[in-house]
Amino acid sequence: MNDTPITQLKDTTANPAPLGLLGFGLTTVLLNLHNAGFYELNTMILAMGICYGGLAQIIAGIMEWKKGNTFATTAFISYGFFWLSLVALIVLPKIIPALKPADDTAMAAYLAMWGLFTAVMFLGTLRLNRALQCVFGTLTILFFLLAIGDATGASAGFKHATGWEGLVCGFAAIYTGLAQVLNELAGTVILPLGTLKK
């Protein structure tokens, strides 16, 4: 008979999901205010794309990896590098003049692939909660609308409408992140997430 005591380790680390959701949400809102026509593309958006949308999400994804959460790891690290790659697409041709900027066809392909990835990730949220379903559902629509806009040379009105849809997506992510923070602090549901019944 084995009398060796069993040691159980309890995870006492913080929930990194709000950091990732807020990094994504705030950056998405600021970019889509540009898409909706409120201001031109500027360094504020690029800085947010590098720092909060990019690096903060990657950090959150690594923290989720340590918790064994494959879905959140894949989502946060992927979208973190999405923001870094988007900034690189804009900045690299200015730093290295020999590099041609991505044309509308290339951008449409880039955005469509992110839309396809997000659509599959949306299927994963069907096992999670309504708030995340809203985030990933509206993000899927956003990527495909952006791809259509670039592929067809859509009007400014179409692109502005796409920006408004992006604002819905960004604010959904902000709500989901803040809800997790406030609910955890209160020890009860302050902002509902639409948790699915097991």
trRosetta pair geometry for C-beta under 8 A, 3 or more apart (Angstrom, degrees):
i j d omega theta_ij theta_ji phi_ij phi_ji
11 67 6.4 81 -155 -126 150 85
13 63 7.2 -158 149 -166 135 101
13 66 7.1 7 52 108 168 125
13 67 7.0 -132 72 -77 124 101
14 63 8.0 -22 76 -180 80 142
15 18 6.5 71 107 -1 101 95
15 180 6.3 -124 115 162 143 125
15 184 6.6 -157 21 -77 136 156
16 19 5.3 -52 -169 37 66 117
16 20 6.2 61 139 -19 85 104
16 59 7.6 -142 -158 122 130 75
16 60 4.3 166 157 -147 110 74
16 61 8.0 -140 123 -33 137 19
16 63 3.6 125 -54 93 158 135
16 64 5.5 -123 67 -52 124 77
16 67 7.5 -166 17 -8 109 135
16 72 7.7 132 81 150 99 136
16 76 7.7 -6 125 -81 113 174
17 20 5.7 -60 -149 41 37 109
17 21 5.9 32 159 -17 73 110
17 60 6.9 112 -98 -175 22 122
17 64 7.1 80 -70 -86 73 117
17 72 5.9 -79 -95 -136 95 140
17 177 7.1 -157 130 -116 74 73
17 180 6.0 -72 89 153 111 177
18 21 5.7 -58 -139 42 31 109
18 22 5.9 25 164 -15 68 110
18 177 4.1 111 -148 -166 66 81
18 178 7.1 107 -145 -67 113 27
18 180 4.7 -151 -68 77 103 119
18 181 4.9 90 -127 -51 162 95
19 22 6.2 -61 -143 41 23 104
19 23 6.2 27 157 -21 62 110
19 56 5.9 -133 167 172 97 101
19 57 7.9 179 126 -93 82 41
19 59 7.1 -64 133 91 139 103
19 60 4.5 -174 90 -85 105 119
19 63 7.8 55 53 39 137 147
19 177 7.6 163 -16 -150 13 123
20 23 5.7 -55 -145 35 28 113
20 24 6.3 23 158 -13 64 107
20 56 7.2 -180 -98 130 44 83
20 57 4.9 82 -138 -130 78 69
20 60 3.3 -161 -59 111 96 157
20 61 6.6 103 -103 -50 134 67
20 64 7.4 -10 -29 -32 150 129
20 72 7.0 142 49 -172 163 98
20 75 7.4 94 156 106 142 100
20 76 4.0 -64 -136 -113 140 122
20 79 7.9 102 -176 66 100 121
20 80 7.9 -76 -135 -57 93 105
20 177 7.6 -164 71 -103 53 117
21 24 5.8 -58 -149 41 29 108
21 25 5.8 24 157 -19 67 114
21 135 7.4 -73 -138 -118 103 160
21 173 4.9 -165 -173 -178 82 85
21 174 7.3 166 141 -87 93 23
21 176 5.2 -116 -166 91 150 101
21 177 3.3 -174 92 -69 116 104
21 180 7.5 113 31 17 147 132
22 25 5.5 -53 -131 41 31 110
22 26 5.9 27 172 -15 68 107
22 52 7.8 -73 120 -180 79 113
22 56 7.9 -64 85 134 85 142
22 173 7.3 173 -83 137 27 94
22 174 6.2 68 -118 -120 67 63
22 177 4.1 -171 -49 136 81 164
22 178 7.2 94 -84 -50 110 74
23 26 6.8 -53 -136 37 18 101
23 27 6.5 9 164 -8 55 117
23 52 4.6 -160 -138 166 79 72
23 53 5.6 158 160 -98 84 30
23 54 8.0 -124 170 27 122 25
23 56 3.7 -170 -100 92 140 120
23 57 4.6 -157 99 -54 139 81
23 60 6.8 -163 15 -6 137 136
23 80 7.5 11 123 -97 139 88
24 27 6.3 -76 -154 43 23 105
24 28 5.9 20 158 -21 66 116
24 53 6.2 86 -106 -133 39 76
24 57 5.9 79 -55 -90 86 129
24 76 7.8 -116 -43 -121 120 69
24 79 5.6 14 -105 133 119 143
24 170 7.8 -153 132 -127 70 68
24 173 5.1 -99 95 178 103 156
25 28 5.7 -59 -143 36 27 111
25 29 6.4 27 159 -19 64 105
25 170 4.9 119 -163 -171 61 63
25 171 6.9 105 -167 -88 110 15
25 172 7.4 -150 -118 70 113 48
25 173 3.1 -164 -79 94 101 105
25 174 3.8 177 147 -52 147 69
25 175 7.9 180 -136 11 155 54
25 176 7.7 174 -63 43 140 91
25 177 6.1 -137 6 4 140 130
26 29 5.9 -53 -150 34 30 111
26 30 6.5 24 156 -15 64 108
26 48 6.9 -126 117 -161 96 128
26 52 6.1 -36 76 131 122 144
26 53 7.6 -137 76 -65 78 84
26 170 7.2 124 -73 -174 10 110
26 174 6.5 96 -60 -89 65 110
27 30 5.9 -58 -148 39 32 108
27 31 6.3 29 155 -16 67 107
27 45 7.8 104 -160 -155 77 66
27 48 4.6 171 -113 144 87 110
27 49 6.0 122 -160 -85 129 52
27 52 5.6 178 -55 92 109 100
27 53 3.1 4 -26 -65 176 117
27 83 6.2 0 145 -117 158 140
27 170 7.7 -146 72 -129 44 117
28 31 6.0 -55 -144 39 30 108
28 32 6.1 16 161 -9 65 114
28 53 7.4 132 -39 -111 64 122
28 139 8.0 -72 -128 -104 151 99
28 166 6.1 -144 173 176 92 93
28 169 5.9 -92 156 104 144 100
28 170 3.4 -168 97 -93 103 101
28 173 6.5 85 33 30 139 141
29 32 6.1 -68 -144 45 25 102
29 33 6.5 35 155 -28 64 100
29 166 7.8 167 -102 133 33 87
29 167 5.9 65 -130 -130 72 67
29 170 3.6 177 -57 134 71 148
29 171 6.3 85 -89 -55 118 70
29 174 7.0 8 -34 -34 134 132
30 33 5.8 -42 -150 23 32 114
30 34 7.4 34 149 -13 57 98
30 44 6.8 -118 179 128 134 104
30 45 5.6 -175 129 -105 107 78
30 48 5.5 62 65 51 151 169
30 170 8.0 175 4 -153 51 158
31 34 5.7 -56 -169 33 40 113
31 35 6.5 36 140 -18 72 105
31 45 5.4 104 -92 -149 70 119
31 48 7.8 -145 -46 85 87 127
31 49 7.5 74 -70 -71 121 105
31 166 7.0 -85 93 155 91 144
32 35 4.7 -41 -138 37 52 116
32 36 5.9 52 156 -20 71 100
32 142 7.9 -65 -93 -143 132 131
32 162 8.0 -127 -139 123 99 68
32 163 4.5 154 -173 -159 76 70
32 164 7.5 171 164 -54 115 14
32 165 7.9 -123 -153 71 139 51
32 166 3.1 -165 -107 102 142 123
32 167 5.0 -156 110 -55 131 66
32 169 7.6 131 -39 51 160 101
32 170 6.0 -160 25 -14 131 135
33 36 5.8 -52 -142 40 30 110
33 38 4.4 -46 172 42 87 136
33 39 6.6 20 127 26 101 93
33 163 7.1 121 -92 179 8 119
33 167 7.1 83 -66 -88 64 109
34 37 7.9 68 173 -52 30 14
34 38 6.7 -83 -82 53 29 82
34 39 5.8 -60 -101 74 71 71
34 40 6.9 22 -141 161 102 13
34 41 5.5 78 -166 -80 147 59
34 42 7.8 -166 -97 10 128 79
34 45 6.1 -14 -27 -72 146 151
34 163 7.2 -146 80 -126 44 130
35 146 7.9 -65 -131 -100 144 103
35 159 6.1 -124 -171 165 81 84
35 160 7.1 164 142 -113 64 34
35 162 5.9 -83 160 96 127 91
35 163 3.1 177 103 -92 90 101
35 166 5.8 59 58 30 145 148
36 160 5.2 70 -152 -158 46 70
36 163 3.1 -156 -55 114 65 132
36 164 5.3 98 -108 -55 118 66
36 166 7.6 -144 -43 52 98 106
36 167 6.6 8 -42 -34 142 123
37 156 7.2 74 -87 173 124 104
37 159 7.9 110 -54 103 93 94
37 160 4.7 -10 -19 -110 119 111
37 163 6.8 179 -6 41 68 160
39 42 6.7 -40 138 -6 115 124
41 45 6.0 -83 -152 47 67 145
41 46 7.9 71 172 -42 91 95
41 90 7.4 -141 163 -141 142 145
42 45 5.9 107 60 10 59 96
42 46 7.5 -121 115 2 36 95
43 46 5.3 -57 -144 44 43 112
43 47 5.8 47 156 -25 74 104
44 47 5.9 -55 -146 36 26 110
44 48 6.4 25 155 -15 62 107
45 48 5.8 -57 -149 39 30 110
45 49 6.2 35 151 -24 64 107
46 49 5.4 -53 -148 34 32 117
46 50 6.5 28 155 -16 65 103
46 87 5.2 111 -150 -129 81 105
46 90 6.7 -124 -101 83 114 141
46 91 6.9 104 -149 -58 137 117
47 50 5.9 -55 -149 37 32 106
47 51 5.9 2 164 3 68 116
48 51 6.3 -67 -128 51 25 92
48 52 5.2 -34 -158 41 70 109
48 53 5.6 63 142 -8 77 106
49 53 4.9 -35 -126 57 40 130
49 54 5.8 54 153 -30 52 108
49 83 4.3 -164 -163 180 76 98
49 84 7.1 159 149 -77 88 34
49 86 5.9 -108 -159 79 140 108
49 87 4.4 160 110 -57 131 113
50 53 7.7 55 20 56 18 87
50 54 5.0 -43 -156 32 24 141
50 55 6.7 21 152 -15 58 103
50 83 7.3 -157 -66 133 24 105
50 84 6.5 76 -118 -107 57 74
50 87 5.5 21 -62 -39 83 176
51 54 6.6 61 13 49 12 95
51 55 5.6 -36 -148 32 35 115
51 56 6.8 41 146 -21 57 100
52 55 7.5 -21 -65 53 15 80
52 56 4.8 -3 -148 10 46 136
52 57 7.9 71 152 -24 45 85
53 56 7.3 42 -12 44 9 100
53 57 6.3 -6 176 -12 37 124
53 79 7.6 -94 -179 144 83 91
53 80 7.1 166 144 -125 54 51
53 83 3.7 168 123 -116 111 163
54 57 6.5 -94 -171 35 10 103
54 58 6.6 0 159 -13 58 111
54 80 5.1 89 -160 -172 41 71
54 81 7.2 77 -143 -86 85 26
54 83 4.1 -135 -68 90 78 114
54 84 4.2 99 -134 -57 130 86
54 87 7.2 -52 -53 4 142 133
55 58 5.6 -57 -147 36 33 112
55 59 6.3 35 156 -19 67 104
55 80 6.9 113 -68 -163 10 115
55 84 7.9 90 -50 -70 63 115
56 59 5.7 -52 -149 36 32 112
56 60 6.4 33 151 -19 64 105
56 80 7.4 -160 68 -116 46 111
57 60 5.5 -52 -147 37 35 113
57 61 6.3 39 152 -23 66 104
57 76 4.6 -160 -179 -171 81 79
57 77 7.2 177 133 -83 88 24
57 79 5.6 -90 169 90 156 90
57 80 3.3 -167 88 -76 105 95
57 83 7.1 115 26 15 137 130
58 61 5.5 -51 -149 34 32 115
58 62 6.6 33 153 -19 64 102
58 76 7.0 169 -87 139 21 89
58 77 5.5 66 -126 -122 65 65
58 80 3.7 175 -51 143 75 161
58 81 6.9 84 -83 -47 111 75
59 62 5.8 -53 -151 34 32 110
59 63 6.5 32 150 -17 64 106
60 63 5.6 -56 -151 38 33 113
60 64 6.3 35 151 -20 67 104
60 72 7.7 -92 142 163 95 106
60 76 4.6 -115 93 -166 101 152
60 80 7.8 170 43 -61 92 129
61 64 5.5 -52 -147 35 33 112
61 65 6.5 43 150 -26 64 100
61 72 6.9 -168 -120 138 61 71
61 73 5.1 94 -170 -149 81 48
61 74 7.7 171 -145 3 116 10
61 75 7.3 -165 -103 74 104 56
61 76 3.4 -168 -67 90 89 105
61 77 3.5 176 146 -47 165 79
61 78 7.8 147 -107 4 151 56
61 80 6.2 -117 -5 -2 131 135
62 65 5.4 -45 -152 27 35 118
62 66 6.9 37 149 -19 62 99
62 73 7.7 81 -82 -133 21 90
62 77 7.2 96 -48 -81 64 111
63 66 5.7 -50 -156 31 36 112
63 67 6.8 29 147 -12 64 106
64 67 5.5 -59 -152 41 39 110
64 69 4.3 -75 -177 66 94 113
64 72 3.8 -129 -156 105 154 113
64 73 4.6 -158 99 -67 108 68
64 76 6.1 128 11 23 139 137
65 68 7.7 49 -180 -68 32 22
65 69 7.4 -94 -72 53 24 67
65 73 4.3 89 -72 -115 77 130
65 77 7.9 37 -44 -38 118 132
67 72 7.9 -2 68 65 121 133
69 72 4.2 11 126 34 124 112
69 73 5.9 151 92 -23 70 88
70 73 5.7 -58 -144 37 28 114
70 74 6.2 25 161 -17 65 108
71 74 6.1 -62 -153 37 25 107
71 75 6.2 19 156 -16 64 112
71 121 7.6 127 -158 -150 89 88
71 124 5.3 171 -127 162 123 143
71 128 7.6 -160 123 -65 163 131
72 75 5.6 -55 -140 40 32 111
72 76 5.8 20 168 -11 70 111
73 76 6.6 -62 -139 41 19 98
73 77 6.0 4 170 -3 60 117
74 77 6.6 -66 -139 45 18 99
74 78 5.8 16 165 -18 60 120
74 121 7.3 -163 111 -108 116 114
75 78 6.1 -67 -146 39 19 108
75 79 6.2 1 168 -4 62 113
75 121 6.0 118 -94 -155 97 141
76 79 6.3 -61 -138 45 25 99
76 80 5.9 33 158 -26 62 110
77 80 5.5 -52 -144 34 29 117
77 81 6.5 19 159 -9 63 106
78 81 6.2 -66 -154 43 27 101
78 82 6.4 38 146 -29 65 102
78 117 7.0 -152 171 158 147 141
79 82 4.8 -37 -144 24 42 123
79 83 6.8 44 157 -19 65 94
80 83 6.2 -55 -161 31 31 106
80 84 6.8 23 146 -11 64 107
81 84 5.2 -49 -142 41 44 112
81 85 5.9 46 156 -21 71 103
82 85 5.9 -59 -147 39 27 107
82 86 6.3 28 154 -22 64 106
82 114 6.2 90 -126 -123 128 132
83 86 5.7 -51 -146 33 32 112
83 87 6.6 31 155 -16 64 103
84 87 5.9 -54 -152 37 32 110
84 88 6.3 35 149 -21 65 107
85 88 5.3 -52 -146 37 36 115
85 89 6.4 44 152 -27 66 99
86 89 5.6 -46 -151 27 33 115
86 90 6.9 25 153 -12 62 105
87 90 5.9 -63 -156 39 34 107
87 91 5.8 9 159 -4 72 119
88 91 6.1 -66 -128 49 28 97
88 92 5.2 33 177 -34 70 114
89 92 6.8 -29 -112 22 14 109
89 101 7.8 81 171 -155 74 73
89 102 5.4 -26 -162 4 110 131
89 107 7.7 114 173 -100 148 92
89 110 7.5 60 -93 -151 155 173
90 93 7.9 -87 171 30 22 96
90 94 7.7 -2 143 -3 59 117
91 94 5.7 -71 -162 41 45 110
91 95 6.0 33 151 -17 81 110
92 95 5.7 -62 -143 40 34 106
92 96 5.9 -22 175 32 74 103
92 99 5.4 -42 135 90 101 158
93 96 6.9 -72 -123 67 25 69
93 97 7.2 56 179 -120 62 33
93 99 4.9 -126 -99 94 65 96
93 100 6.7 -14 -114 156 121 13
93 101 4.3 -51 -31 -71 170 75
94 97 7.8 12 -150 -79 20 64
96 99 4.6 60 95 0 105 111
100 103 7.9 -16 144 -37 112 89
102 106 4.0 -126 -164 95 93 129
102 107 5.2 118 128 -56 119 82
102 110 7.0 7 -175 -18 156 142
103 106 5.3 96 51 12 65 101
103 107 7.1 -129 103 -2 32 93
104 107 5.7 -58 -144 41 32 110
104 108 6.1 37 155 -25 66 104
104 150 4.4 -173 -164 -177 81 83
104 151 6.9 168 148 -83 99 25
104 153 6.6 23 -178 -75 168 74
105 108 5.7 -51 -148 32 30 113
105 109 6.6 29 153 -17 62 103
105 150 7.6 -173 -67 141 18 102
105 151 7.0 71 -113 -115 54 66
106 109 5.8 -55 -153 35 33 110
106 110 6.3 36 149 -21 66 107
107 110 5.4 -50 -145 36 35 116
107 111 6.1 28 158 -14 67 108
107 147 7.9 -167 127 -118 69 57
107 150 4.5 -124 94 -156 108 161
108 111 6.1 -58 -144 42 27 105
108 112 6.1 29 156 -21 64 110
108 147 4.7 93 -157 -163 67 71
108 148 7.6 100 -137 -63 107 15
108 150 4.1 -159 -67 92 84 109
108 151 3.8 103 -133 -62 153 85
109 112 5.8 -55 -142 37 28 111
109 113 6.5 29 158 -20 63 105
109 147 7.7 113 -49 -140 13 109
110 113 6.2 -60 -156 33 25 108
110 114 6.8 19 151 -11 61 107
111 114 5.6 -55 -150 39 36 110
111 115 6.3 42 149 -24 66 104
111 143 5.2 -177 178 -169 82 76
111 144 7.7 164 137 -86 99 23
111 146 4.6 -125 -163 100 152 107
111 147 3.9 -166 95 -72 110 84
111 150 6.6 127 20 20 138 135
112 115 5.3 -51 -149 34 35 117
112 116 6.5 38 152 -21 66 100
112 143 7.2 142 -100 148 23 99
112 144 6.8 62 -116 -111 66 63
112 147 4.1 103 -61 -135 78 156
112 151 8.0 47 -48 -47 124 131
113 116 5.6 -47 -148 32 35 112
113 117 6.5 37 152 -17 64 104
114 117 5.6 -49 -146 37 35 115
114 118 6.2 34 154 -19 65 108
114 143 4.8 -142 99 -139 94 139
115 118 5.7 -57 -144 39 29 110
115 119 6.3 36 154 -26 64 104
115 140 5.8 91 -159 -158 74 60
115 143 3.3 -173 -77 107 83 119
115 144 4.4 111 -145 -58 153 74
115 147 6.0 -81 -13 -12 140 137
116 119 5.7 -50 -148 29 30 114
116 120 6.9 26 155 -14 62 102
117 120 6.1 -62 -159 36 30 106
117 121 6.4 26 149 -15 66 109
118 121 5.4 -54 -145 41 37 112
118 122 6.3 51 150 -31 66 98
118 136 6.1 -173 -178 -162 88 81
118 139 5.1 -124 -166 114 145 105
118 140 4.6 -169 112 -86 110 71
118 143 5.7 142 25 4 141 146
119 122 5.5 -43 -153 23 31 119
119 123 7.4 40 147 -23 58 93
119 140 4.7 97 -79 -134 69 129
120 123 5.7 -41 -164 20 40 115
120 124 7.5 44 141 -17 61 97
121 124 5.4 -46 -164 27 46 118
121 125 7.1 50 143 -24 68 96
121 136 5.6 -134 108 -144 95 133
122 125 5.6 -49 -157 25 42 113
122 126 7.7 58 146 -33 62 88
122 133 7.1 78 -161 -142 83 61
122 136 4.0 176 -96 132 75 117
122 137 5.6 103 -138 -75 129 57
122 139 7.9 -173 -71 61 106 95
122 140 5.4 -32 -40 -40 142 137
123 126 5.9 -34 -170 3 43 117
124 127 6.5 -58 -177 31 49 103
124 128 7.1 38 135 -19 72 114
124 136 7.9 -141 59 -141 85 176
125 128 4.8 -63 -149 37 56 117
125 129 7.5 -66 -173 48 87 44
125 132 4.3 -153 -139 118 119 103
125 133 4.6 169 128 -81 124 60
125 135 7.7 -175 -112 58 158 90
125 136 4.9 174 -15 30 147 142
125 137 7.8 -114 70 -35 145 83
126 133 6.8 77 -82 -99 51 114
127 196 7.2 -124 -169 53 30 154
128 132 4.8 -18 101 56 135 144
128 133 7.3 176 68 -44 95 80
128 196 7.0 117 105 7 19 120
129 132 5.3 90 61 15 77 99
129 133 7.1 -133 104 -8 40 92
129 193 4.5 14 155 139 153 102
129 194 5.1 132 176 83 87 74
129 195 4.9 -41 -111 -99 113 46
129 196 6.0 -148 -100 -13 52 82
130 133 5.3 -54 -148 35 37 118
130 134 6.4 41 153 -23 68 100
130 193 6.8 155 51 150 78 52
130 194 2.6 -34 30 107 120 151
130 195 7.9 -83 7 -33 85 19
130 196 7.5 137 -36 -58 75 81
131 134 5.8 -52 -157 30 32 112
131 135 6.7 32 148 -18 64 103
131 172 7.0 172 -169 -180 72 88
131 175 6.7 -137 -148 106 117 102
131 176 4.2 147 152 -102 124 102
131 179 6.7 -125 -112 46 166 153
131 192 8.0 178 -50 121 115 60
131 193 4.4 -72 -1 -154 131 72
131 194 5.7 156 -27 31 72 103
132 135 5.3 -48 -146 35 40 114
132 136 6.1 24 161 -6 71 107
132 176 6.3 106 -70 -139 61 151
132 193 7.7 28 -16 -178 82 106
133 136 6.4 -62 -141 47 26 98
133 137 5.6 28 160 -21 65 116
133 194 7.7 -76 28 95 113 137
134 137 5.9 -56 -135 40 23 111
134 138 6.1 14 168 -10 62 111
134 172 4.6 -140 122 -156 110 139
134 176 7.8 179 64 -56 107 121
135 138 6.6 -67 -150 41 19 99
135 139 6.2 15 155 -18 60 114
135 169 6.6 90 -149 -160 52 72
135 172 4.8 -170 -83 117 66 114
135 173 4.9 93 -127 -77 119 76
135 176 5.9 -49 -48 -8 132 151
136 139 5.5 -53 -139 39 32 114
136 140 6.3 42 157 -26 64 100
137 140 5.9 -50 -153 28 29 112
137 141 6.8 25 152 -12 62 105
138 141 5.6 -52 -151 39 38 113
138 142 6.2 45 149 -26 67 105
138 165 6.6 -167 -167 172 95 84
138 168 5.3 -130 -152 106 150 102
138 169 3.8 -165 117 -86 115 85
138 172 5.9 126 31 15 143 151
139 142 5.3 -49 -145 33 35 117
139 143 6.5 35 158 -20 66 100
139 169 5.0 121 -70 -151 65 134
140 143 6.2 -55 -152 33 28 107
140 144 6.6 17 156 -8 63 109
141 144 6.1 -66 -151 43 30 105
141 145 6.1 29 155 -20 68 110
141 165 6.1 -103 115 170 115 136
141 169 7.8 -165 60 -66 95 122
142 145 5.8 -58 -145 37 28 109
142 146 6.3 27 157 -17 65 107
142 162 6.9 112 -143 -174 66 86
142 165 5.6 -176 -91 116 81 106
142 166 4.9 98 -132 -91 128 77
142 169 5.2 -49 -36 -22 142 157
143 146 5.8 -57 -149 37 29 111
143 147 6.3 30 152 -20 65 107
144 147 5.4 -49 -144 36 35 114
144 148 6.3 37 155 -20 65 103
145 148 5.7 -52 -146 37 31 111
145 149 6.3 38 152 -24 63 105
145 158 8.0 -160 -175 168 97 91
145 161 8.0 -116 -174 102 139 88
145 162 4.3 177 134 -120 125 107
145 165 6.2 80 26 61 165 150
146 149 5.5 -52 -149 32 31 116
146 150 6.6 23 156 -12 64 104
146 162 6.0 136 -72 176 63 143
147 150 6.1 -60 -151 40 31 104
147 151 6.0 25 155 -18 67 113
148 151 5.7 -59 -137 41 29 109
148 152 5.8 0 172 4 67 117
148 154 6.6 56 124 -44 80 134
149 152 6.8 -73 -137 48 16 91
149 154 4.2 -79 -134 30 64 130
149 158 5.8 177 -108 119 96 112
149 159 5.2 102 -150 -90 141 82
149 162 5.8 -64 -47 -27 142 160
150 153 7.8 22 -170 -67 26 40
150 154 7.9 -34 -28 11 23 97
154 158 3.8 -83 164 76 125 144
154 159 6.0 148 96 -46 110 82
155 158 4.9 105 56 3 75 97
155 159 7.2 -143 99 1 44 87
156 159 5.6 -58 -149 42 36 110
156 160 6.1 38 153 -22 69 106
157 160 5.7 -52 -144 36 30 111
157 161 6.4 32 155 -19 63 104
158 161 5.7 -55 -150 36 31 111
158 162 6.4 36 149 -22 64 104
159 162 5.4 -48 -149 32 35 117
159 163 6.7 43 149 -23 62 100
160 163 5.4 -47 -155 29 36 117
160 164 6.9 39 148 -19 64 98
161 164 5.6 -49 -155 31 38 112
161 165 6.8 39 147 -17 65 100
162 165 5.6 -52 -153 35 37 112
162 166 6.4 41 147 -21 65 104
163 166 5.3 -53 -150 35 35 116
163 167 6.7 42 149 -25 65 97
164 167 5.5 -43 -153 25 37 116
164 168 7.1 42 148 -19 61 96
165 168 5.7 -47 -160 28 40 114
165 169 6.8 40 144 -17 66 103
166 169 5.4 -51 -151 36 40 115
166 170 6.2 38 153 -18 70 105
167 170 5.7 -53 -143 39 32 110
167 171 6.1 26 161 -12 66 108
168 171 6.2 -61 -145 42 25 104
168 172 6.2 31 153 -25 62 108
169 172 5.7 -57 -150 31 28 114
169 173 6.7 25 154 -16 63 104
170 173 5.8 -56 -155 34 33 109
170 174 6.5 32 150 -18 66 105
171 174 5.3 -48 -144 37 39 115
171 175 6.2 45 154 -22 67 101
172 175 5.7 -51 -149 35 30 113
172 176 6.4 30 153 -19 63 107
173 176 5.7 -54 -146 36 32 111
173 177 6.3 30 156 -17 65 107
174 177 5.9 -58 -148 39 29 109
174 178 6.1 19 160 -10 66 112
175 178 6.1 -64 -143 44 25 103
175 179 5.9 31 158 -27 64 110
175 191 6.8 -148 -176 168 84 142
176 179 5.8 -52 -144 32 26 115
176 180 6.8 27 156 -19 59 103
176 193 6.6 79 -134 -125 78 99
177 180 6.1 -58 -158 31 30 109
177 181 6.8 26 150 -15 64 106
178 181 5.5 -53 -150 37 39 112
178 182 6.0 28 158 -12 72 109
178 191 6.8 40 105 32 86 161
179 182 6.1 -59 -140 43 28 103
179 183 5.8 26 163 -18 66 114
179 190 7.2 -166 -144 76 66 86
179 191 3.6 -114 -115 90 94 118
179 192 7.3 -54 -154 67 137 15
179 193 5.5 152 125 -70 143 91
180 183 6.0 -55 -136 40 24 109
180 184 6.2 24 162 -19 61 110
180 193 7.4 51 -68 -74 76 137
181 184 6.1 -64 -153 36 23 108
181 185 6.4 19 155 -16 63 110
182 185 5.7 -55 -146 38 32 111
182 186 6.1 18 161 -9 67 112
182 190 4.5 -84 132 61 115 142
182 191 5.8 72 67 6 130 106
183 186 6.1 -63 -141 45 27 102
183 188 6.9 -113 -152 93 70 29
183 189 5.6 -1 -125 -116 112 44
183 190 5.5 -148 -80 23 62 86
183 191 6.5 -105 -49 46 100 73
183 193 7.6 -60 -27 -24 160 111
184 187 7.6 27 -177 -70 29 43
186 189 8.0 -101 86 25 127 7
186 190 5.1 112 14 -43 156 115
189 192 5.6 38 178 -89 125 67
189 193 7.9 -124 -134 5 107 80
192 195 7.8 -113 -169 -3 81 80
